[in-house]
Amino acid sequence: MLDYYGSIPKKKDEIILDIINHYKNHNQHEIKKIVEDLMEKKEICEEYSVSGWMVFFYKGCIEKMNKEIEKRKIIQILNEKIPEQNICEYICEIRNSPEPDDMSRAELIAKRGFENNRNPLDTAGMDTDDEIWISENPEYEDTVMDFYNELKNI
């Protein structure tokens, strides 16, 4: 049976509106800014399929939003207490730097692609858990490809 909702895209404006509606007790302008910042950093995609959004990605996006809201609260508190603002943002950036497990996962995805003689970001042959991980962590796509290209050049 054809996945009717899988072929219907959920666009950027609809995604932003869904997330704003989740945070009814927050300033809508601030929530929109955070979503757009996360989209710019490619931590939240600008388009999903309707079914993918409902089943997989909505929850992950809300988790990313919660982390970003918390980070911004911490920066605000630190900025009030510490006059050197660059230090506050630096502390939060270090706290959010890539985990060693994330780099290992990116390397593993590249290795699986190499072993199967396919592009590691081609979801047609990718394990479902890897596909979900890379869609939730698009900032690692370049890292996966770098690992993959290194393997090809050995």
C-alpha positions in Angstrom: 0.0 0.0 0.0 1.3 3.4 -0.9 2.2 5.7 2.1 0.0 8.5 1.2 1.4 10.9 3.9 5.0 9.9 3.1 4.8 11.7 -0.2 3.3 14.9 1.2 6.0 17.4 2.4 5.8 19.4 5.6 7.5 22.7 4.8 9.5 25.1 6.9 6.7 27.4 7.9 4.5 24.4 9.0 7.4 23.0 11.0 8.0 26.3 12.7 4.3 26.7 13.5 4.1 23.2 15.0 7.0 23.9 17.3 5.7 27.4 18.3 2.4 25.7 19.2 4.2 23.3 21.4 5.7 26.2 23.4 2.5 28.1 24.2 3.9 29.5 27.4 7.0 31.0 25.7 7.5 34.1 23.6 6.6 33.1 20.1 9.2 35.4 18.5 11.9 33.9 20.6 10.8 30.3 19.8 10.7 31.1 16.1 14.2 32.6 16.3 15.5 29.5 18.0 13.9 27.2 15.4 15.4 29.2 12.5 18.8 29.2 14.2 18.6 25.4 14.5 17.5 25.1 10.9 20.4 27.3 9.8 22.8 25.0 11.8 21.0 22.1 10.1 20.1 20.6 13.5 16.4 20.8 12.4 15.6 20.2 8.7 13.5 22.7 6.7 11.3 19.9 5.3 10.1 16.5 6.3 7.4 14.2 5.0 4.2 14.5 7.0 4.4 10.9 8.2 8.1 11.2 9.0 7.4 14.4 11.0 4.6 12.8 13.0 6.3 9.5 13.7 10.0 10.2 14.0 11.2 13.8 13.9 8.7 16.0 15.9 9.9 14.5 19.2 13.5 14.8 18.3 13.1 18.5 17.3 11.3 19.2 20.6 14.3 17.6 22.4 16.7 19.8 20.5 14.6 22.8 21.2 14.5 22.0 24.9 18.3 21.8 25.0 18.7 25.0 23.1 16.2 26.9 25.4 18.1 25.6 28.4 21.5 26.6 26.9 20.2 30.1 26.2 18.8 30.4 29.8 22.2 29.4 31.1 24.0 31.9 28.9 21.6 34.6 30.0 22.2 33.8 33.7 26.0 33.7 33.2 25.9 37.0 31.3 24.1 38.6 34.2 26.8 37.3 36.6 29.9 37.5 34.5 30.7 40.7 32.7 32.9 39.0 30.0 30.1 37.7 27.7 32.4 35.7 25.4 33.4 33.5 28.2 29.7 32.6 28.9 29.1 31.5 25.2 32.4 29.7 25.1 31.5 27.6 28.2 28.2 26.6 26.6 29.8 25.8 23.2 32.3 23.5 25.0 29.5 21.9 26.8 27.8 21.2 23.4 30.9 20.0 21.5 30.6 16.7 19.7 30.7 13.6 21.9 33.2 10.9 21.1 30.3 8.6 20.6 28.9 10.8 17.8 32.2 10.8 16.0 32.4 7.0 16.3 28.8 6.7 15.0 29.7 8.9 12.0 32.8 6.7 11.3 30.7 3.5 11.6 28.2 4.8 9.1 31.0 5.6 6.7 32.5 2.2 7.2 29.2 0.4 6.5 28.8 2.4 3.3 32.3 1.5 2.2 31.9 -2.2 3.0 28.7 -2.3 1.0 30.2 -0.3 -1.9 27.6 2.5 -1.7 27.4 6.2 -0.7 27.1 6.1 3.1 24.4 8.8 3.1 22.2 6.9 0.6 19.3 5.8 2.7 18.3 3.1 0.3 20.9 0.7 1.7 21.3 2.3 5.2 20.3 0.6 8.4 17.2 2.2 9.9 18.9 3.2 13.1 21.7 4.9 11.1 19.2 6.7 8.9 17.3 8.0 12.0 20.6 9.1 13.6 21.9 10.9 10.5 18.5 12.7 10.1 18.7 13.8 13.7 22.3 14.8 13.4 22.7 16.3 9.9 25.7 18.3 11.1 27.7 15.0 10.8 27.0 14.4 7.1 30.3 16.1 6.1 32.1 14.1 8.7 30.6 10.8 7.5 31.7 11.7 3.9 35.2 12.6 5.1 35.6 9.3 6.8 34.2 7.5 3.7 36.5 9.3 1.3 39.5 8.4 3.6 38.5 4.7 3.3 38.2 5.0 -0.5 41.7 6.4 -0.7 43.4 3.7 1.4 
